[in-house]
Amino acid sequence: MIDLEKILRATPNGVLATRNGDGVATRVFQFLFMEGKNRVYFCTESDKPVYAQLTAEPNVSFCTWASDWNPVLSLNGRAIFVDDMSLKRRALDEYPLIRDIFKTPDNPVFKMFYIEVQEARTFSFAEGTQSQNP
């Protein structure tokens, strides 16, 4: 079993891939925190193209890796937006840069979402092994 939270805490920055019309778009995103076994939280702004892409087509992939590429973690699932003030407060409390951007949890452009992880895969270049959680 892959310990998603342990890997994500160690390597919080990664690449989020979304649908962009008929194509795909990628951008750097930061993992915030996790709830349960399959809710991986992020935030964005409602006026960014990524927000429109996520609301139009919620199937996404997030990939992160350690500096030595061991492991590489890939998460696939659906992006689900939540308007939970306690989760937004948590993000503001734990991440000063997010607080600097949004100021308050009720900021209308502050959008929080989680990936409902349907599949998680790791790969180790050092060992040449793969793991998968359904």
C-alpha positions in Angstrom: 0.0 0.0 0.0 1.3 3.4 -1.0 1.5 6.0 1.8 0.3 9.0 -0.2 0.4 11.5 2.6 4.0 10.7 3.5 5.2 11.1 -0.1 3.1 14.3 -0.6 4.4 15.9 2.6 8.0 15.2 1.5 7.4 16.4 -2.1 4.5 18.8 -2.1 5.2 20.6 -5.4 4.3 18.8 -8.6 2.6 19.1 -11.9 -1.2 19.1 -12.3 -2.6 18.1 -15.7 -6.1 19.1 -16.8 -8.1 19.0 -20.0 -7.9 22.2 -22.0 -10.5 21.9 -24.8 -9.3 19.1 -27.0 -5.8 19.3 -25.5 -4.1 19.0 -22.2 -2.6 21.7 -20.0 0.0 21.3 -17.2 1.1 23.7 -14.4 3.0 23.5 -11.1 0.7 23.1 -8.1 1.3 22.6 -4.4 -0.2 19.9 -2.3 -1.8 21.4 0.9 -3.1 18.5 3.0 -5.0 15.2 2.9 -8.2 13.9 4.4 -8.9 10.2 4.6 -7.3 7.8 2.2 -8.1 9.5 -1.1 -8.8 13.3 -0.7 -5.7 15.3 -1.7 -6.3 19.1 -1.3 -5.2 22.1 -3.4 -6.4 25.6 -4.1 -6.6 28.0 -6.9 -8.3 31.2 -8.0 -11.6 31.4 -9.8 -10.3 33.8 -12.4 -7.5 31.5 -13.6 -7.8 29.2 -16.7 -7.2 26.2 -14.5 -10.4 26.8 -12.6 -12.4 26.9 -15.8 -10.7 23.7 -17.0 -11.3 21.9 -13.7 -15.0 22.8 -13.6 -15.5 21.9 -17.3 -13.7 18.5 -17.1 -12.8 17.4 -13.6 -10.6 14.4 -14.5 -7.0 15.2 -13.6 -3.6 13.9 -12.9 -1.0 15.1 -10.4 2.6 14.0 -10.5 5.4 14.7 -8.0 8.8 13.3 -7.3 11.7 13.4 -4.9 14.9 15.2 -5.9 16.5 11.8 -6.6 13.4 10.6 -8.5 12.7 8.0 -5.9 9.8 7.8 -5.8 7.8 9.4 -8.6 4.1 9.6 -7.5 1.2 9.9 -10.0 -2.3 10.5 -8.8 -5.3 10.2 -11.1 -8.9 11.1 -10.2 -11.6 13.7 -10.1 -11.3 17.3 -8.9 -14.1 18.2 -6.6 -14.6 21.8 -5.4 -15.6 22.5 -1.8 -16.6 25.7 -0.1 -15.7 24.6 3.4 -14.6 27.6 5.5 -12.8 25.4 8.0 -10.6 23.9 5.2 -9.9 27.3 3.8 -8.9 28.6 7.2 -6.6 25.6 7.6 -4.9 26.4 4.3 -4.5 30.0 5.3 -3.1 29.1 8.7 -0.7 26.5 7.4 0.5 28.4 4.4 1.5 32.0 4.8 1.9 32.5 1.1 -1.7 31.5 0.5 -2.8 33.8 3.3 -0.8 36.6 1.6 -2.8 36.0 -1.6 -6.3 35.4 -0.4 -6.3 37.2 3.1 -9.5 35.6 4.3 -11.3 32.3 3.8 -14.4 34.1 2.4 -12.5 35.7 -0.4 -14.7 35.0 -3.5 -11.8 34.1 -5.8 -10.3 31.6 -3.3 -11.4 28.1 -4.5 -10.4 24.9 -2.8 -10.6 21.5 -4.3 -9.5 18.0 -3.7 -8.6 15.2 -6.0 -10.7 12.2 -5.2 -7.9 9.8 -5.9 -9.0 6.8 -8.0 -5.6 5.5 -8.8 -2.2 6.2 -7.3 1.1 4.8 -8.8 4.7 5.1 -7.7 7.8 4.3 -9.6 11.3 4.0 -8.2 14.1 4.6 -10.7 16.7 3.3 -8.2 14.9 0.0 -7.8 13.0 -0.2 -11.2 9.8 -1.0 -9.3 6.2 0.1 -9.5 3.4 0.2 -7.0 -0.2 0.9 -7.5 -3.2 1.6 -5.2 -6.6 1.0 -6.9 
